[in-house]
Structure formats: C-alpha cells, structure tokens
Amino acid sequence: MKRKSALKVPVHSLVVCAGAILLMVSGTEAQNLFVSEGTSIFEITPGGTLSTFASGLGFPQDMVFDSAGNLFVTDLGGNIDKFTPAGVESTFATGLNFPLGLAIDSAGNLYEADGNSGRIYKFTPGGVRSTFASGLGGPDQLAFDHAGNLFVTVPSGTIYKFTPGGLRSTFATGLSGPAGLVFDSAGNLFEADHDSGKIYKFTPGGVRSTFTTGLNGPLGLAMDSAGNLFEADNGSYSINEFTPDGVQSTFNSATPDPEYLAFQPAAVPDGAPTFALLGASIIVIFIRRRRDEVNNLRLKPETRF
C-alpha cells in the first residue's frame, strides 16, 4: 500500500482560500457622497438616504476631504471652512477673493482657486498660506493627478497643468464652460463641460473624447472607490451616476440645486490589515508543509506490506 499524505487539501484550493481571505479583508466600506447646495451641505449614503450635514452657511462651493476625514469647503464670502468627521465647524482661512475650487496634494497641503484675484493659494495643514500661481484668468476648479501635477480650469475654456514645482503648460483648450474636474485610478481626467452639457474624458497624454452628452448644466464631479463617476446636474436638479463604461442612472434627485460633490475617504474595516496578514501567513504555512511532504515522498521508495 502506498504511503499517503496526511494533508488532503490541494494546493490550488489553499491559494483560492488565501485570495478569498485577502479580498474579504481588503474591501473598503461604502462611501457617503457630500453635496453643496444653496446654504447647506448634504450627505447621501450609497443607498440614497439624504441628510443635512451642515446648514446656515454662506454660499458653499467646492469641497475636498483630507486623509483624516476632515472636510474643507470654500465659501464665496471669502472663507474656507473646515468640518471634522463629527461635523464640528471651524474657519480654516479668511480674506480670500471669491474662493472656488479646492484640492489636496499627497502631503496634505490644501490648494484653493481664488477666482477674482487670479491666484492659486497653497495652505499647509497648519493653515500657513503662500501663493502657488498667479496671473490666471479666473481659476475655477482644481484636481491633482497621481504624479502630483495640478490641473486648473479657467472660464476661457482652457485647462492648465502645473508641475509640483509650479511650471505651467496648457493641457486642453476649446472647452465650453469647463467646470468640475476629477481623475480616475488610471490617470484619465474627466471634465464637466457646463455650457455644452457634456463630460469629456482626457487620457494622461491629453487625447480628448466625449464620455457622455445631453446633460443639463453639469458642475461638480466625483469618483467613488469603485470607479463610478458622479455628476451634479445643476439644471435638472439631480445627481447622475455613471459606470466606468458610461452607463447612466439617476443617483439622487432630492437636492434642489446640487453644485459640487465630494466623497468621504474610503475606510478600511478595523483590524483588516492584521487579519489579512494572519490569514496569509497561515496559508503560506500550509502550502510549505504540503510541498515538503510531496518532496519527501519523492525521495522515499514506496512502502508496501
């Protein structure tokens, strides 16, 4: 009778099990969408439930989250407001001149498009302000790519690109009321073209294509962690959702005048990294034991009674 291995689980099954464990624990929690509208900021769950996050504000415009979950909001009155994850409000910056777009770089510095002064201001996490760029014609919306380049829309129909060192170049021209900007995980830039009712998609190399048409005054854009694109359709009083392939659906129509959007940071469930490491370690041990047993059997002659 041949010697049999005590371990009967095939190696490929263990690999599948390992993948399942890692997939399960690496999944992120669903993100809530924040919407600026009138004098309020609304919060919408993935299921569409709407609640008021903040009210009684001046004229909230663009919004952005930092990695800690704090929400920064521009107010046309000349301020940048900051909200903690619990909703506690404070004033982050004052004395601005028609503040519009916001973006945060990988180091946690906040950038603000100062519409009437033609400048882009940079704020350290502690609130220290400096001028990143000047001489722009009404900078509006901002977005960073994965390489740290800053993209800026201006009303003339142009998107400018700034290197981290501040060197400016023209990325795109001939747009019709460029509004919201957002990048997907592949580095493609999406632009809400307000006056034409389109969303354009630009490859990292600047090649433009039409992602969708027939919108009514698109403004803010936001991308969730699954790669779905959300658009504030100001003229139709709704928020549209687009799959990566461009399939459109109405996500929410309860906000009367949606303007700009921001997703809260995707959160990893507590303990997930530890659990993932433990699961992977156990699987590796099983695979090594199985390999050693197979090698031992190859070295030993068959045992018969």
C-alpha positions as CSV (number, residue, x, y, z in Angstrom):
1,M,0.0,0.0,0.0
2,K,1.3,3.5,-0.9
3,R,2.1,6.0,1.7
4,K,-0.5,8.7,1.8
5,S,0.0,12.4,2.7
6,A,-1.8,13.4,5.9
7,L,-2.6,16.7,4.2
8,K,-5.5,16.1,1.8
9,V,-6.3,19.8,0.8
10,P,-5.0,20.5,-2.7
11,V,-2.5,23.4,-3.0
12,H,-4.7,25.2,-5.5
13,S,-7.6,25.2,-3.0
14,L,-5.4,26.8,-0.4
15,V,-4.4,29.5,-2.9
16,V,-8.1,30.2,-3.7
17,C,-8.8,30.3,0.1
18,A,-5.9,32.8,0.5
19,G,-7.3,35.0,-2.2
20,A,-10.7,34.9,-0.7
21,I,-9.4,36.0,2.7
22,L,-7.4,38.8,1.3
23,L,-10.3,40.0,-0.9
24,M,-12.6,39.9,2.1
25,V,-10.5,41.9,4.4
26,S,-9.2,44.4,1.9
27,G,-12.6,45.5,0.8
28,T,-13.4,49.1,1.8
29,E,-16.5,50.4,3.5
30,A,-19.1,52.2,1.3
31,Q,-18.5,55.9,0.9
32,N,-21.1,58.7,1.6
33,L,-21.4,61.5,-1.0
34,F,-21.4,65.1,0.1
35,V,-23.2,67.8,-1.9
36,S,-23.0,71.6,-1.7
37,E,-26.3,73.3,-2.4
38,G,-27.6,76.8,-1.6
39,T,-26.5,77.4,2.0
40,S,-26.2,73.8,3.0
41,I,-24.1,70.6,2.7
42,F,-26.0,67.4,2.3
43,E,-24.7,63.8,3.0
44,I,-26.1,60.9,0.9
45,T,-25.5,57.3,1.7
46,P,-24.7,54.7,-1.0
47,G,-28.4,53.7,-0.8
48,G,-29.6,57.2,-1.5
49,T,-30.6,58.3,2.0
50,L,-30.1,62.1,2.3
51,S,-29.4,64.0,5.5
52,T,-28.2,67.5,6.3
53,F,-24.6,67.7,7.3
54,A,-24.4,71.4,7.7
55,S,-26.8,74.3,7.2
56,G,-26.9,78.1,7.6
57,L,-23.7,78.5,5.6
58,G,-22.9,81.4,3.3
59,F,-22.5,80.1,-0.2
60,P,-20.6,76.8,0.0
61,Q,-18.9,75.8,-3.3
62,D,-16.3,73.2,-3.8
63,M,-15.4,70.6,-1.2
64,V,-12.5,68.2,-0.5
65,F,-11.6,65.7,2.2
66,D,-8.2,65.2,3.7
67,S,-6.9,61.8,4.6
68,A,-8.1,62.2,8.2
69,G,-11.7,62.7,7.1
70,N,-11.9,66.5,7.6
71,L,-14.0,68.3,5.1
72,F,-12.8,71.6,3.6
73,V,-15.4,73.9,1.9
74,T,-15.0,77.2,0.0
75,D,-17.4,79.9,0.8
76,L,-18.0,82.7,-1.7
77,G,-17.9,85.2,1.2
78,G,-14.1,84.7,1.3
79,N,-13.6,81.8,3.7
80,I,-12.5,78.2,3.7
81,D,-14.5,76.3,6.4
82,K,-13.3,73.0,8.0
83,F,-15.6,70.3,9.3
84,T,-14.4,67.4,11.4
85,P,-15.8,63.9,10.7
86,A,-18.2,64.6,13.6
87,G,-19.4,67.8,11.9
88,V,-17.7,70.4,14.1
89,E,-17.1,73.5,12.1
90,S,-14.2,76.0,12.2
91,T,-12.8,78.6,9.9
92,F,-9.6,77.4,8.2
93,A,-8.8,80.6,6.2
94,T,-10.2,84.1,5.7
95,G,-9.6,87.1,3.5
96,L,-10.0,85.3,0.2
97,N,-11.4,86.8,-3.0
98,F,-14.2,84.6,-4.4
99,P,-12.8,81.2,-3.5
100,L,-13.9,78.4,-5.7
101,G,-12.1,75.1,-6.3
102,L,-10.1,73.0,-3.8
103,A,-7.7,70.2,-4.0
104,I,-5.3,68.4,-1.6
105,D,-1.8,67.1,-2.5
106,S,-0.3,63.9,-1.2
107,A,1.5,65.8,1.6
108,G,-1.8,67.2,2.9
109,N,-1.4,70.7,1.6
110,L,-4.6,72.4,0.5
111,Y,-4.8,74.4,-2.7
112,E,-7.5,77.0,-3.4
113,A,-8.6,78.6,-6.7
114,D,-9.0,82.3,-5.8
115,G,-11.4,83.4,-8.6
116,N,-11.2,87.2,-8.5
117,S,-7.5,87.5,-7.7
118,G,-6.4,85.1,-10.4
119,R,-4.3,83.2,-7.9
120,I,-3.9,79.7,-6.6
121,Y,-3.1,79.7,-2.9
122,K,-1.4,76.8,-1.1
123,F,-2.1,76.2,2.6
124,T,0.0,73.9,4.8
125,P,-2.0,71.6,7.1
126,G,-1.4,74.2,9.8
127,G,-3.0,76.9,7.7
128,V,0.1,78.8,6.6
129,R,-0.7,80.4,3.2
130,S,1.6,81.0,0.2
131,T,0.9,81.8,-3.5
132,F,1.4,78.8,-5.8
133,A,0.4,80.6,-9.0
134,S,-0.8,84.0,-10.1
135,G,-1.9,85.8,-13.3
136,L,-4.7,83.4,-14.1
137,G,-8.0,84.5,-15.6
138,G,-10.5,83.4,-13.0
139,P,-9.2,80.0,-11.9
140,D,-12.1,77.8,-11.0
141,Q,-11.8,74.0,-10.4
142,L,-8.7,72.0,-9.3
143,A,-7.6,68.4,-9.4
144,F,-4.3,66.6,-8.8
145,D,-3.1,63.6,-10.8
146,H,-1.2,60.7,-9.3
147,A,2.2,62.3,-10.2
148,G,1.4,65.5,-8.2
149,N,0.6,67.7,-11.2
150,L,-2.2,70.2,-10.5
151,F,-4.9,70.8,-13.2
152,V,-6.9,74.1,-13.3
153,T,-9.9,75.2,-15.3
154,V,-10.4,78.8,-16.4
155,P,-13.5,80.4,-18.0
156,S,-11.8,80.9,-21.3
157,G,-12.2,77.2,-22.0
158,T,-8.7,76.1,-21.0
159,I,-7.3,73.6,-18.6
160,Y,-3.8,74.4,-17.3
161,K,-1.4,71.9,-15.9
162,F,1.1,72.8,-13.2
163,T,4.0,70.7,-12.2
164,P,4.7,70.3,-8.5
165,G,7.4,73.0,-8.9
166,G,4.8,75.4,-10.4
167,L,5.7,75.2,-14.1
168,R,2.6,75.9,-16.2
169,S,1.6,74.4,-19.5
170,T,-1.7,74.3,-21.5
171,F,-3.3,70.8,-21.2
172,A,-6.6,71.5,-23.2
173,T,-8.3,74.3,-25.0
174,G,-11.6,74.9,-26.8
175,L,-13.9,73.9,-23.9
176,S,-17.3,75.4,-23.2
177,G,-17.6,76.5,-19.7
178,P,-15.2,74.0,-18.0
179,A,-16.4,73.1,-14.5
180,G,-15.7,70.0,-12.4
181,L,-12.6,68.0,-12.7
182,V,-11.8,64.5,-11.4
183,F,-9.2,61.8,-12.1
184,D,-9.9,58.0,-12.2
185,S,-7.4,55.4,-10.9
186,A,-5.9,55.0,-14.4
187,G,-5.0,58.7,-14.6
188,N,-7.7,59.7,-17.0
189,L,-9.1,63.2,-16.4
190,F,-12.9,63.9,-16.6
191,E,-14.2,67.4,-17.1
192,A,-17.8,68.7,-16.7
193,D,-18.4,71.0,-19.7
194,H,-21.1,73.1,-18.3
195,D,-22.3,75.0,-21.3
196,S,-22.3,72.1,-23.8
197,G,-23.8,69.6,-21.4
198,K,-21.1,67.1,-21.9
199,I,-18.4,65.3,-19.9
200,Y,-15.1,65.0,-21.6
201,K,-12.5,62.3,-20.9
202,F,-8.8,63.1,-21.4
203,T,-6.1,60.4,-21.4
204,P,-2.9,61.1,-19.5
205,G,-1.5,62.2,-22.8
206,G,-4.2,64.8,-23.4
207,V,-6.3,62.9,-26.0
208,R,-9.9,64.0,-25.6
209,S,-13.1,62.0,-26.2
210,T,-16.7,62.6,-25.2
211,F,-17.7,60.4,-22.2
212,T,-21.4,61.5,-22.2
213,T,-23.7,64.1,-23.7
214,G,-27.2,65.5,-23.1
215,L,-26.6,66.8,-19.5
216,N,-28.2,70.0,-18.2
217,G,-25.7,72.3,-16.6
218,P,-23.1,69.8,-15.2
219,L,-21.0,71.2,-12.5
220,G,-19.3,69.1,-9.8
221,L,-17.7,65.7,-10.4
222,A,-16.6,63.0,-8.0
223,M,-15.3,59.5,-8.4
224,D,-16.0,56.7,-5.9
225,S,-13.6,54.0,-4.9
226,A,-15.2,51.5,-7.4
227,G,-14.5,53.9,-10.3
228,N,-18.1,55.1,-10.8
229,L,-18.4,58.8,-11.8
230,F,-21.0,61.1,-10.1
231,E,-22.1,64.4,-11.6
232,A,-24.1,67.3,-10.2
233,D,-26.6,68.1,-12.9
234,N,-27.5,71.6,-11.8
235,G,-30.1,72.3,-14.5
236,S,-32.1,69.1,-13.9
237,Y,-31.7,69.3,-10.1
238,S,-30.3,65.8,-9.9
239,I,-27.1,63.8,-9.3
240,N,-26.2,61.3,-12.0
241,E,-24.1,58.2,-11.7
242,F,-22.0,56.7,-14.5
243,T,-20.4,53.3,-14.5
244,P,-16.8,53.1,-15.9
245,D,-18.4,52.1,-19.2
246,G,-20.6,55.2,-19.3
247,V,-24.0,53.7,-18.3
248,Q,-26.0,56.5,-16.8
249,S,-28.5,56.3,-14.0
250,T,-30.0,58.9,-11.5
251,F,-28.4,58.5,-8.1
252,N,-30.4,61.2,-6.3
253,S,-33.0,63.9,-7.2
254,A,-33.8,65.2,-3.7
255,T,-31.3,68.1,-3.7
256,P,-33.0,71.1,-5.4
257,D,-29.8,72.8,-6.6
258,P,-26.7,70.5,-6.5
259,E,-23.4,72.2,-7.2
260,Y,-20.3,70.4,-6.1
261,L,-19.6,66.9,-4.9
262,A,-17.0,65.1,-2.7
263,F,-16.7,61.5,-1.5
264,Q,-15.5,60.9,2.0
265,P,-12.3,58.8,2.1
266,A,-12.9,55.1,1.8
267,A,-12.3,53.4,5.1
268,V,-10.7,50.0,5.7
269,P,-12.5,48.0,8.3
270,D,-10.8,48.0,11.7
271,G,-8.4,45.1,12.1
272,A,-8.4,44.2,8.4
273,P,-4.6,44.6,7.8
274,T,-3.9,42.4,10.9
275,F,-6.4,39.8,9.9
276,A,-5.2,39.7,6.3
277,L,-1.6,39.2,7.4
278,L,-2.6,36.4,9.7
279,G,-4.7,34.7,7.1
280,A,-2.0,34.9,4.5
281,S,0.6,33.6,6.9
282,I,-1.5,30.5,7.8
283,I,-2.0,29.7,4.1
284,V,1.7,30.0,3.4
285,I,2.5,27.6,6.2
286,F,0.0,25.0,4.8
287,I,1.5,25.4,1.3
288,R,5.0,24.9,2.6
289,R,4.1,21.8,4.6
290,R,2.3,20.3,1.6
291,R,5.4,21.0,-0.6
292,D,7.7,19.4,1.9
293,E,5.5,16.3,2.2
294,V,5.5,15.9,-1.6
295,N,9.3,16.2,-1.7
296,N,9.7,13.6,1.0
297,L,7.6,11.2,-0.9
298,R,9.6,11.6,-4.0
299,L,12.8,10.9,-2.1
300,K,11.5,7.7,-0.4
301,P,10.6,4.4,-2.0
302,E,7.0,3.2,-1.9
303,T,6.2,1.3,1.3
304,R,4.2,-1.9,0.9
305,F,3.0,-4.5,3.3
